[in-house]
Amino acid sequence: MGEATLYEKKDHIAVLTMNRPEARNAMNAAMRREMGEALADFKDDNDSWVLILTGAGDKAFSAGMDLKEMAASLAGGRPRGTGDESKIPSLMAGNIDIWKPIIAAINGVAVGGGLETALACDIRIAAAGVQMGLSEPKRGIIPGGGGMARLPRLVNLGAALEIMMTGDLITAEEAYRIGLVNHVVPGAELMDAAYDMARRMTEVAPLAVQAIKETVRKNIDMPLEEALPARFGPNVMASEDAREGTAAFGEKRPPVWKGR
């Protein structure tokens, strides 16, 4: 068990929990290190097909970077993100390529780096009424590249700029309206909804899901004529799972996926 996170795996589903509820799951050095280790493990574990990322408690998904720790670093002339820390795998930084699906279960407030982390996930499910935003300008700083780069790609430019330039928080319901989250559910049902989504993704061929994610992510900014024939990731059509899936269809039985 980690100092600042919980990481569990069962039935092809991994769950990574930011576990500093007393600090609104703010990301300190220990949490960033442990999250990086878990992400690297998930990427390399062929038996883990989907990751759910959430926060402990019901108050916060994550309040972002630990500002007390950041203030001490800045006062000491040690900007975060330099040296060895810049090498830690991070969804926000985008310095690790994970082509398996990642679901953010937003259980409470998600601000700053907390929202940026959720933006780096593939699917976002939020508890009703929770708030989220990029409040850095209210602290005299700016969102990380993960916020300024990803948010305008996910929602319309005007909505993205309003969120970033006011620093105001929006509700889960407003986030759903603008396309920032996929689903809003009662708080008590959040993890059930996340697990249900994850299980639905384990019922289809894992290599196919990975190829879809990698291809879509890589060709989304290509001109259409280049994107149409583009394919990335595993050679799904030559996989055992492709043979199993088509055979199972013909034999009218559920397929048994191997991930190879």
Backbone torsions as a table, in degrees:
resi	resn	phi	psi	omega
1	MET	NA	135.2	-177.5
2	GLY	-78.5	169.8	177.6
3	GLU	-74.4	-36.6	-173.7
4	ALA	-128.6	5.2	178.8
5	THR	-142.3	163.3	169.1
6	LEU	-121.9	139.4	-178.2
7	TYR	-139.0	118.5	-176.6
8	GLU	-132.6	152.3	179.9
9	LYS	-138.6	133.1	178.0
10	LYS	-161.3	136.4	174.8
11	ASP	53.4	46.6	177.2
12	HIS	70.9	5.7	-178.6
13	ILE	-116.2	126.7	175.1
14	ALA	-104.9	144.3	178.5
15	VAL	-126.4	122.0	177.6
16	LEU	-112.5	119.4	-176.9
17	THR	-114.7	124.1	172.1
18	MET	-73.6	118.3	-165.1
19	ASN	-119.6	62.7	170.8
20	ARG	-132.1	59.5	-174.6
21	PRO	-59.2	-29.7	179.4
22	GLU	-66.7	-19.4	178.4
23	ALA	-115.6	25.5	-179.2
24	ARG	55.4	34.5	178.1
25	ASN	54.8	34.4	174.9
26	ALA	-63.8	143.7	-173.4
27	MET	-88.4	101.1	173.8
28	ASN	-92.7	-176.8	-175.6
29	ALA	-60.4	-40.6	-179.3
30	ALA	-64.0	-42.7	179.4
31	MET	-64.6	-43.6	-179.4
32	ARG	-62.0	-40.2	179.5
33	ARG	-65.6	-46.6	-178.0
34	GLU	-67.6	-37.6	176.5
35	MET	-63.2	-40.2	178.2
36	GLY	-62.1	-41.3	178.9
37	GLU	-64.7	-41.4	179.9
38	ALA	-66.8	-41.3	179.0
39	LEU	-62.7	-41.5	178.6
40	ALA	-64.3	-39.8	178.1
41	ASP	-64.3	-46.3	-180.0
42	PHE	-60.0	-43.8	-179.5
43	LYS	-58.5	-40.5	-172.1
44	ASP	-92.1	-9.5	-177.2
45	ASP	-87.6	107.6	-177.2
46	ASN	-67.2	-15.2	-179.9
47	ASP	-91.5	-7.5	177.1
48	SER	-102.4	118.2	-172.3
49	TRP	-107.5	-26.4	-178.4
50	VAL	-139.6	142.4	177.4
51	LEU	-117.4	133.1	170.5
52	ILE	-106.3	128.7	178.1
53	LEU	-113.9	127.3	-178.5
54	THR	-148.6	-179.4	178.3
55	GLY	-118.0	154.5	177.9
56	ALA	-76.3	147.4	178.9
57	GLY	81.2	-173.3	-179.2
58	ASP	-119.9	11.0	-178.8
59	LYS	-95.2	-37.4	-173.0
60	ALA	-146.2	134.5	163.0
61	PHE	-69.4	-59.7	169.6
62	SER	-167.2	136.1	175.9
63	ALA	-83.7	10.5	176.8
64	GLY	91.5	-152.4	-179.0
65	MET	-65.1	147.3	175.4
66	ASP	-71.5	102.3	-173.3
67	LEU	-67.6	-29.9	176.9
68	LYS	-65.1	-43.6	177.5
69	GLU	-66.2	-40.9	179.3
70	MET	-63.5	-42.3	-179.7
71	ALA	-61.1	-41.6	178.7
72	ALA	-64.4	-38.9	178.9
73	SER	-66.4	-44.5	-179.5
74	LEU	-65.7	-39.0	179.5
75	ALA	-65.2	-30.5	179.4
76	GLY	-90.5	6.3	178.3
77	GLY	72.8	27.8	-179.3
78	ARG	-121.3	83.7	-179.2
79	PRO	-60.1	138.2	176.4
80	ARG	-66.4	150.4	176.9
81	GLY	91.2	9.6	176.6
82	THR	-111.0	168.7	177.5
83	GLY	64.8	-144.2	-175.8
84	ASP	-63.7	-31.1	-176.8
85	GLU	-63.1	-30.4	-179.8
86	SER	-64.6	-14.8	-179.0
87	LYS	-93.5	-6.2	-179.1
88	ILE	-71.3	128.1	177.1
89	PRO	-56.2	133.2	-175.7
90	SER	-147.2	132.5	174.5
91	LEU	-64.9	-41.5	179.8
92	MET	-58.4	-48.7	-176.7
93	ALA	-72.9	-21.1	-179.5
94	GLY	67.5	28.9	-177.7
95	ASN	-98.7	17.9	172.6
96	ILE	-140.2	129.2	-179.7
97	ASP	-93.9	109.5	176.4
98	ILE	-117.9	114.6	-176.1
99	TRP	-96.6	5.5	172.1
100	LYS	-85.4	153.3	-178.6
101	PRO	-69.1	141.7	177.7
102	ILE	-126.7	126.6	-177.9
103	ILE	-110.6	126.3	173.7
104	ALA	-92.7	121.4	174.1
105	ALA	-101.7	98.2	-171.2
106	ILE	-86.8	98.1	-171.7
107	ASN	-88.4	-15.6	-178.3
108	GLY	-160.3	-163.2	-175.0
109	VAL	-55.8	137.4	178.2
110	ALA	-129.4	103.8	-177.0
111	VAL	-128.3	157.7	177.4
112	GLY	52.9	-127.0	-179.9
113	GLY	-62.2	-21.9	175.7
114	GLY	-66.4	-46.2	177.4
115	LEU	-68.9	-38.7	178.9
116	GLU	-59.1	-37.7	177.2
117	THR	-65.6	-42.2	177.7
118	ALA	-64.4	-37.5	179.0
119	LEU	-62.7	-28.0	-179.2
120	ALA	-79.4	-9.4	176.6
121	CYS	-82.2	168.2	-176.9
122	ASP	-87.1	-37.5	-178.2
123	ILE	-128.5	138.3	177.6
124	ARG	-123.5	124.0	175.7
125	ILE	-119.1	127.0	-173.9
126	ALA	-118.8	145.7	172.5
127	ALA	-73.1	141.7	-178.3
128	ALA	-56.2	135.8	173.9
129	GLY	85.3	-11.5	-179.7
130	VAL	-68.0	156.5	-178.6
131	GLN	-113.4	151.9	-179.6
132	MET	-150.9	155.9	179.2
133	GLY	171.8	179.6	178.3
134	LEU	-118.0	92.6	-170.2
135	SER	-93.8	11.3	-176.1
136	GLU	-53.6	-41.2	-179.1
137	PRO	-58.0	-25.7	178.1
138	LYS	-75.0	-9.2	177.1
139	ARG	-110.5	7.6	179.0
140	GLY	80.6	12.7	179.3
141	ILE	-126.0	-178.5	-178.2
142	ILE	-121.3	157.1	176.5
143	PRO	-60.4	154.7	174.3
144	GLY	-67.7	168.1	178.8
145	GLY	-56.4	-31.4	179.1
146	GLY	-62.3	-30.1	177.1
147	GLY	-81.8	-50.3	-176.5
148	MET	-68.7	-26.9	179.7
149	ALA	-88.4	-40.3	-172.3
150	ARG	-84.3	-40.5	-174.3
151	LEU	-59.5	-45.4	179.0
152	PRO	-67.4	-15.9	176.2
153	ARG	-86.2	-16.3	-176.0
154	LEU	-99.2	-37.7	179.8
155	VAL	-124.0	173.1	-178.4
156	ASN	-67.4	154.4	-171.1
157	LEU	-59.6	-42.3	-179.7
158	GLY	-60.5	-44.8	179.1
159	ALA	-64.1	-41.3	179.8
160	ALA	-62.8	-45.6	-179.2
161	LEU	-66.2	-37.7	178.2
162	GLU	-61.9	-44.7	178.8
163	ILE	-60.9	-45.2	-174.6
164	MET	-76.2	-39.9	-172.8
165	MET	-83.7	-17.5	173.1
166	THR	-94.0	-28.0	-174.3
167	GLY	73.2	5.4	-178.7
168	ASP	-74.8	154.0	176.8
169	LEU	-92.0	149.0	174.9
170	ILE	-118.7	158.6	179.5
171	THR	-82.2	164.6	176.0
172	ALA	-58.0	-36.8	-178.5
173	GLU	-66.2	-40.2	176.1
174	GLU	-68.6	-38.0	177.4
175	ALA	-60.6	-38.7	177.0
176	TYR	-66.0	-41.2	-177.8
177	ARG	-61.2	-37.2	-177.7
178	ILE	-92.5	0.8	176.2
179	GLY	89.1	13.6	-179.3
180	LEU	-77.5	-33.9	175.6
181	VAL	-120.4	154.5	-178.0
182	ASN	-83.4	-37.8	-175.8
183	HIS	-146.2	149.2	171.8
184	VAL	-122.9	127.5	-177.3
185	VAL	-134.3	160.0	174.4
186	PRO	-55.8	145.0	-176.0
187	GLY	-54.5	-39.2	-178.7
188	ALA	-66.7	-17.4	-177.7
189	GLU	-104.7	3.9	-172.1
190	LEU	-60.6	-54.2	-176.1
191	MET	-67.6	-33.0	174.5
192	ASP	-61.5	-41.5	179.3
193	ALA	-65.8	-39.8	179.0
194	ALA	-66.2	-43.8	177.7
195	TYR	-64.2	-39.8	178.6
196	ASP	-60.9	-43.3	177.5
197	MET	-63.0	-44.6	-179.6
198	ALA	-62.6	-43.3	179.4
199	ARG	-62.6	-38.7	177.3
200	ARG	-61.3	-33.8	179.2
201	MET	-77.0	-23.1	175.8
202	THR	-83.4	-10.4	179.1
203	GLU	-84.3	-8.9	175.4
204	VAL	-109.6	165.4	-172.7
205	ALA	-64.4	123.8	-175.5
206	PRO	-62.0	-37.4	179.2
207	LEU	-66.5	-36.4	178.3
208	ALA	-64.7	-42.8	179.0
209	VAL	-62.2	-43.4	-179.7
210	GLN	-64.6	-40.7	179.1
211	ALA	-66.1	-38.2	177.7
212	ILE	-62.1	-49.2	-178.5
213	LYS	-60.6	-48.7	-176.9
214	GLU	-64.4	-42.3	-179.2
215	THR	-64.7	-46.6	-179.1
216	VAL	-63.3	-44.7	-179.0
217	ARG	-62.3	-38.8	-175.1
218	LYS	-83.6	-26.5	-176.1
219	ASN	-103.0	2.8	-173.6
220	ILE	-64.0	-28.3	179.9
221	ASP	-102.1	4.9	178.4
222	MET	-76.6	152.6	167.9
223	PRO	-59.3	147.6	-173.6
224	LEU	-55.2	-41.2	-177.4
225	GLU	-64.4	-26.3	176.5
226	GLU	-84.7	-35.2	-176.7
227	ALA	-70.8	-34.0	-175.3
228	LEU	-56.1	-46.3	179.8
229	PRO	-89.9	-4.4	-173.0
230	ALA	-69.8	134.4	175.4
231	ARG	-137.8	135.8	179.2
232	PHE	-132.6	164.3	176.5
233	GLY	90.1	-163.3	-176.5
234	PRO	-63.8	152.6	177.7
235	ASN	-78.9	84.3	-171.8
236	VAL	-60.9	-41.5	-175.1
237	MET	-64.5	-20.5	179.5
238	ALA	-100.2	8.5	-173.7
239	SER	-86.2	160.3	173.4
240	GLU	-62.0	-36.3	-178.6
241	ASP	-64.2	-34.3	177.6
242	ALA	-64.8	-41.2	178.0
243	ARG	-67.3	-40.0	179.5
244	GLU	-65.8	-43.6	-177.4
245	GLY	-63.2	-43.6	-179.7
246	THR	-71.4	-35.9	177.7
247	ALA	-66.4	-42.5	-179.5
248	ALA	-63.1	-37.9	178.0
249	PHE	-61.1	-46.6	-179.3
250	GLY	-66.2	-31.7	-178.2
251	GLU	-91.7	1.8	177.7
252	LYS	54.7	51.1	177.8
253	ARG	-138.3	160.2	177.1
254	PRO	-67.9	139.0	177.3
255	PRO	-74.0	153.4	175.6
256	VAL	-114.5	103.7	-174.8
257	TRP	-81.1	143.0	178.4
258	LYS	-113.0	-16.6	-177.2
259	GLY	73.0	31.3	177.6
260	ARG	-154.0	NA	NA
